[in-house]
C-alpha cells in the first residue's frame, strides 16, 4: 500500500489525463513521479476498484486516482481518499480540468 499520510492534494484523472497534465506542466514545475502505483478495492453501494499514484510537484505530494470499475460509487471513493489522506480536505481534491488550481496553490505555499 502507498503511504498516503503526506498527501496534500488529490487529482481525479485517468491515465491519459494524467499524461497530458505531465506534458503540459513538467517544464513549469518540478514533477517527480513515483512509478509504484497500486490499486485498492473500495466498498460502497458497489465495490469500486481505484488506481492510486503519488506524484511530487515542487516537493508536495499529490495523489492521482482513477476509479476503473464498470460501476463506481464515486461518493465512497471520495470518502475513502479523504479517510486515508489525513492532510487532505475536500477543497484540495480536484479533477484534471481544475489541476491548475492545485499548482497555483502549491506555488503560493498553500499546503
Helices and strands as residue ranges (DSSP letters): E 7-12, H 15-25, E 31-33, E 38-42, E 48-57, E 60-67, H 74-84, G 90-92, E 93-95, G 96-98, H 99-107
